[in-house]
Amino acid sequence: MKKFTILAITFCCFINTFSQTEKEKVEATVSKNKIEGHIYFLADDLLKGRQTGTPENKIAASYLANTLRSYGVEPVTKNVMKGSSTASYFQEIKLNKVSPIKRLVLAIDGKELKKKVVLKPNKMEIITQGIYLGYGLEEDYKGKDVSEKIIVVRSGGPKNTNVRGAFGLVEKKEELAKDHGAIAVIELIDASENSWSFIDHNFNNERLEIAEKEKSNSNEKNIGYLWVQDENHIFAKSLEEKNNIKIKLMMEGEDKTEIITQNVIGMVEGSDPKLKEEFIIYSAHYDHVGIGKPDENGDDIYNGARDNAVGTTTVLSMAENIAKHPTKRSALFIFFTGEEKGLLGSQYYVENPLLPLNKMVYCFNSDNGGYNDTSVISIIGLPRTTAAANIKEAATVFGLKAIDDAAPEQNLFDRSDNVVFAQKGIPAPTFSLGFQSFDGDVTKYYHQPSDEADTLDYDYLLKFFQSYVMAGRLIANDPTTPKWTSGDQYEEAGKKLYVN
């Protein structure tokens, strides 16, 4: 009888554990106290805004790594890509801190052009002949001798002349100019005052870039590449009928200083013998913009509680939960550095992955500007993947509603780390705080010193974090592998990545 009683108790305990619902698993690990603890630390003045490459950014990285360690999340040690380091939770990244060029003079036919930036520096001081070359694409070189000349081109290509299109063609135009012997490219950019202000801020201020590997061919020729504002292509049109252009160009080189920063990465192996070969990435950037212009109260620390201590805590919540209750699919947790400097950490990772990218079937990114509706969660790219139903279900369980991007004009899908995974073919939406428009309490705190931990609604955040963890669990346990929805712009990239 005694043995029977012991067996019965043991069996009941087993049944209770086995029957624990997904909701209960989430609630068991996600609490308001834990959330507050992470956010208050990451957004503390001590960390001075967590700017990439600073000691304070490294403190944040160490906090994340040690938190993963405390949860039982492992460094990546299995199926590692050849040449990848697995010694710790840190993926070291070498960056160059680039100081803006101090001396830059450009005049065309005696007209000095004021609104200009340097994309590719090459020290020179020259007065020479230039030639207008249309868009500066292959067909524009036919019958033209540009050897040792400066070429002037208009932005983008025949089908896309805007700033984004122009930027996407810079590398191609540079290579064409090199191949034909030009010494510099001046591209006339059709940009409004608002767009040009953004361009000027990015290129005429100190910036960070991923340090390139030493080139094996030290004799490779470099050329200068400049952008000049030319709204509505007015100046470009005035050059179309000119055969010869006189150009004066004086440009100093850039000063570069190498700095070290790091992504923080950990993993939990899945519980299913087959599905564990597929990974869900849970990602967020942990850097912010550091110290900047003081506000009316004299506060110059941009703490970044919403952007992105909240996103970082979202992924920490997921890591703790999956470490305790593994899902069928494996989990890869990545905290990116350098997002605010141009998605540097995520760009570096996809080019130097610790695990094969074709094993990554989904990237569940979390990034935030702010919120102005505490009844919803905003999923940037919600209808673009087949996991939309999982995400909607998870939000509903915790009393929220998952909605698509309510501000498509902000182009948010392409402004966070998810996009570099999407470009490789990996389905990758971004889980964000709820907003019905990108204004009000969003812009009030977005990239402002006022974005402090004590301005957040933690009752809302509890449901927000619980919804993310629940959604992650549903996606990771779903028998069907998530994919891009039919017709999405990244569907073809996904088909190439996941070729069986």
Long-range contacts (C-beta under 8 A, 24 or more apart in sequence): 22-470, 22-473, 22-474, 22-477, 23-397, 23-470, 25-321, 25-324, 25-325, 25-473, 26-321, 26-466, 26-469, 26-470, 26-473, 27-466, 28-324, 29-317, 29-320, 29-321, 29-324, 29-325, 29-469, 30-317, 30-320, 30-321, 30-462, 30-465, 30-466, 30-469, 31-462, 32-458, 32-459, 32-461, 32-462, 34-317, 34-320, 35-313, 35-317, 35-458, 35-461, 35-462, 35-465, 36-453, 36-458, 38-67, 38-309, 38-312, 38-313, 38-316, 39-305, 39-309, 39-310, 39-313, 39-453, 39-456, 39-461, 40-453, 42-286, 42-304, 42-305, 42-309, 42-312, 42-313, 43-303, 43-304, 43-305, 43-309, 43-451, 43-452, 43-453, 44-303, 44-453, 45-301, 45-303, 47-303, 48-290, 48-291, 48-301, 49-288, 49-289, 49-290, 49-291, 49-292, 49-301, 49-302, 49-303, 49-304, 50-286, 50-287, 50-288, 50-290, 50-304, 51-287, 51-288, 51-289, 51-290, 51-291, 51-340, 52-95, 52-208, 52-261, 52-287, 52-337, 52-338, 52-340, 52-341, 52-344, 52-345, 53-95, 53-97, 53-208, 53-259, 53-260, 53-261, 54-290, 57-261, 57-286, 57-287, 57-337, 58-261, 58-262, 60-286, 60-287, 61-90, 61-262, 61-264, 61-286, 61-335, 61-337, 64-89, 64-264, 64-286, 64-312, 64-316, 64-335, 65-89, 65-90, 65-264, 65-266, 67-316, 67-319, 68-264, 68-266, 68-316, 68-319, 68-333, 71-319, 71-320, 71-323, 71-324, 72-268, 72-323, 72-324, 73-266, 73-267, 73-268, 73-319, 73-323, 73-333, 74-266, 74-267, 74-268, 74-269, 75-265, 75-266, 75-267, 76-265, 76-266, 76-267, 76-332, 76-354, 76-355, 78-267, 78-269, 79-355, 79-356, 79-359, 80-354, 80-355, 81-352, 81-353, 81-354, 81-355, 81-356, 84-352, 84-353, 84-354, 86-354, 89-264, 89-265, 89-266, 90-262, 90-263, 90-264, 90-265, 91-262, 91-263, 91-264, 91-265, 91-348, 91-349, 91-352, 91-354, 92-260, 92-261, 92-262, 93-210, 93-260, 93-261, 93-262, 93-263, 93-337, 93-338, 93-344, 93-345, 93-348, 94-210, 94-211, 94-258, 94-259, 94-260, 95-208, 95-209, 95-210, 95-211, 95-258, 95-259, 95-260, 95-261, 95-338, 95-344, 96-208, 96-209, 96-210, 96-211, 96-256, 96-257, 96-258, 96-259, 97-206, 97-207, 97-208, 97-256, 97-257, 97-258, 97-259, 98-206, 98-207, 98-208, 98-209, 98-254, 98-255, 98-256, 99-206, 99-254, 99-255, 99-256, 99-257, 100-203, 100-204, 100-205, 100-206, 100-207, 100-254, 101-251, 101-252, 101-253, 101-254, 102-252, 103-250, 103-251, 103-252, 104-250, 104-251, 104-252, 105-248, 105-249, 105-250, 105-251, 106-186, 106-226, 106-228, 106-247, 106-248, 106-249, 106-250, 107-247, 107-248, 108-152, 108-186, 108-239, 108-245, 108-246, 108-247, 109-242, 109-245, 109-246, 110-246, 113-228, 115-196, 115-200, 115-228, 115-229, 116-226, 116-227, 116-228, 116-229, 117-199, 117-200, 117-202, 117-203, 117-204, 117-226, 117-227, 118-203, 118-224, 118-225, 118-226, 118-251, 118-254, 119-170, 119-203, 119-225, 119-226, 119-227, 120-174, 120-222, 120-223, 120-224, 120-225, 121-224, 121-251, 121-252, 121-253, 121-254, 122-183, 122-184, 122-222, 122-223, 122-224, 122-251, 122-253, 123-251, 123-252, 123-253, 124-183, 124-184, 124-224, 124-249, 124-250, 124-251, 125-249, 125-250, 125-251, 126-150, 126-183, 126-247, 126-248, 126-249, 126-250, 127-246, 127-247, 127-248, 127-249, 128-183, 128-246, 128-247, 128-249, 129-244, 129-245, 129-246, 129-247, 130-186, 130-244, 130-245, 130-246, 130-247, 131-243, 131-244, 131-245, 132-236, 132-239, 132-240, 132-242, 132-245, 136-173, 136-176, 136-177, 136-185, 136-187, 137-169, 137-172, 137-173, 137-176, 138-176, 141-176, 141-180, 144-180, 146-177, 146-180, 146-181, 146-182, 147-180, 147-181, 147-182, 148-181, 148-182, 148-183, 149-181, 149-182, 149-183, 150-182, 150-183, 150-184, 150-185, 150-186, 150-247, 150-249, 151-177, 151-182, 151-184, 151-185, 151-186, 152-186, 152-187, 152-188, 152-236, 152-239, 152-245, 152-247, 153-185, 153-186, 153-187, 153-188, 154-187, 154-188, 154-190, 154-230, 154-233, 154-236, 155-187, 155-188, 155-189, 155-190, 155-191, 155-230, 155-233, 156-190, 161-190, 161-233, 162-190, 163-189, 163-190, 163-191, 163-195, 163-199, 166-190, 166-227, 170-225, 173-225, 174-223, 174-225, 177-223, 178-221, 178-223, 182-223, 183-223, 183-224, 184-223, 184-224, 184-225, 184-226, 184-249, 185-223, 185-224, 185-225, 185-226, 186-226, 186-228, 186-247, 187-225, 187-226, 187-227, 187-228, 188-228, 188-229, 188-230, 188-233, 188-235, 188-236, 189-227, 189-228, 189-229, 189-230, 190-230, 190-231, 190-232, 190-233, 191-229, 191-230, 191-231, 192-231, 193-231, 196-229, 196-231, 199-227, 199-229, 203-227, 207-341, 207-342, 208-259, 208-338, 208-341, 208-342, 208-344, 209-342, 209-344, 210-344, 210-347, 210-348, 211-258, 224-249, 224-251, 226-251, 261-337, 261-338, 261-344, 261-345, 262-337, 263-334, 263-335, 263-336, 263-337, 263-345, 263-348, 263-349, 264-334, 264-335, 265-332, 265-333, 265-334, 265-335, 265-354, 266-319, 266-332, 266-333, 267-330, 267-331, 267-332, 267-333, 267-355, 268-319, 268-322, 268-323, 268-326, 268-330, 268-331, 268-333, 269-326, 269-330, 270-326, 270-327, 270-328, 270-329, 270-330, 270-331, 270-476, 271-326, 271-327, 271-328, 272-328, 272-329, 275-328, 275-329, 276-328, 276-329, 276-330, 277-330, 277-359, 278-329, 278-330, 278-359, 278-361, 278-481, 279-329, 279-330, 279-331, 279-332, 279-355, 279-359, 279-360, 279-361, 280-327, 280-329, 280-330, 280-331, 280-332, 280-360, 280-361, 280-362, 280-363, 280-364, 280-472, 280-475, 280-476, 281-332, 281-333, 281-334, 281-360, 281-362, 281-363, 281-364, 281-365, 281-421, 281-426, 281-428, 282-315, 282-318, 282-319, 282-331, 282-332, 282-333, 282-334, 282-364, 282-366, 282-472, 283-315, 283-333, 283-334, 283-335, 283-336, 283-346, 283-363, 283-364, 283-365, 283-366, 283-417, 283-418, 284-308, 284-311, 284-312, 284-314, 284-315, 284-335, 284-336, 284-365, 284-366, 284-367, 284-417, 285-311, 285-312, 285-335, 285-336, 285-337, 285-338, 285-339, 285-340, 285-345, 285-346, 285-367, 285-416, 285-417, 286-312, 286-335, 286-336, 286-337, 287-336, 287-337, 287-338, 287-339, 287-340, 287-341, 287-345, 288-340, 289-340, 289-447, 292-449, 294-449, 295-448, 295-449, 295-450, 297-449, 299-449, 299-450, 300-449, 301-449, 302-447, 302-448, 302-449, 302-451, 303-449, 303-451, 303-452, 303-453, 304-451, 305-445, 305-451, 305-452, 305-453, 305-455, 305-456, 306-368, 306-369, 306-370, 306-371, 306-433, 306-445, 306-446, 306-451, 306-456, 307-367, 307-368, 307-369, 307-370, 307-446, 307-447, 307-451, 308-339, 308-366, 308-367, 308-368, 309-453, 310-366, 310-368, 310-433, 310-456, 310-461, 310-464, 311-365, 311-366, 311-367, 311-368, 311-431, 312-366, 313-465, 314-366, 314-431, 314-464, 314-465, 314-468, 315-366, 317-465, 317-468, 317-469, 318-468, 318-469, 318-472, 321-469, 321-472, 321-473, 322-472, 322-473, 322-476, 325-473, 327-472, 327-473, 327-476, 327-477, 328-476, 328-477, 329-361, 329-475, 329-476, 329-477, 331-472, 331-476, 332-360, 336-417, 339-367, 339-416, 339-417, 343-416, 343-417, 343-419, 343-420, 345-417, 346-417, 346-420, 346-421, 347-420, 349-420, 350-420, 350-421, 350-423, 350-424, 357-424, 357-425, 357-426, 357-497, 358-497, 358-498, 358-499, 360-421, 360-426, 361-426, 361-427, 361-481, 361-482, 361-498, 362-387, 362-426, 362-427, 362-428, 362-475, 362-482, 363-418, 363-421, 363-422, 363-426, 363-427, 363-428, 364-428, 364-429, 364-431, 364-468, 364-471, 364-472, 364-475, 365-416, 365-417, 365-418, 365-421, 365-428, 365-429, 365-430, 365-431, 366-430, 366-431, 366-432, 366-468, 367-416, 367-417, 367-418, 367-430, 367-432, 368-432, 368-433, 369-432, 369-433, 369-435, 369-438, 369-442, 369-443, 369-445, 369-446, 370-433, 370-435, 370-441, 370-442, 370-443, 370-444, 370-445, 370-446, 370-451, 371-433, 371-434, 371-435, 371-441, 371-442, 371-457, 371-460, 372-434, 372-435, 372-436, 372-437, 372-439, 372-440, 372-441, 372-442, 373-434, 373-435, 373-436, 374-434, 374-457, 374-460, 375-400, 375-401, 375-434, 376-400, 376-401, 376-402, 376-403, 376-434, 376-435, 376-436, 377-401, 377-402, 377-403, 377-431, 377-432, 377-433, 377-434, 377-464, 377-467, 378-403, 378-404, 378-405, 378-406, 378-432, 378-433, 378-434, 378-435, 379-403, 379-404, 379-405, 379-429, 379-430, 379-431, 379-432, 380-404, 380-405, 380-412, 380-413, 380-416, 380-418, 380-429, 380-430, 380-432, 381-405, 381-413, 381-418, 381-428, 381-429, 381-430, 382-429, 383-485, 384-427, 384-429, 384-484, 384-485, 384-488, 384-490, 385-427, 385-428, 385-429, 385-482, 385-483, 385-484, 385-485, 385-488, 386-427, 386-480, 386-482, 386-483, 386-484, 386-485, 387-427, 387-429, 387-471, 387-475, 387-478, 387-482, 388-485, 390-471, 390-474, 390-475, 390-478, 390-482, 391-429, 391-431, 391-471, 391-474, 391-475, 393-470, 393-471, 393-474, 394-467, 394-468, 394-470, 394-471, 394-473, 394-474, 395-467, 395-471, 397-466, 397-467, 397-470, 398-463, 398-466, 398-467, 398-470, 399-463, 400-434, 400-463, 400-464, 400-467, 402-467, 403-434, 406-435, 406-436, 406-437, 406-438, 407-435, 407-437, 407-438, 409-438, 410-438, 422-490, 422-493, 423-490, 423-493, 424-493, 424-497, 425-490, 425-492, 425-493, 425-494, 425-495, 425-496, 425-497, 425-498, 426-494, 426-497, 427-482, 427-483, 427-484, 427-490, 427-494, 431-468, 431-471, 433-464, 434-464
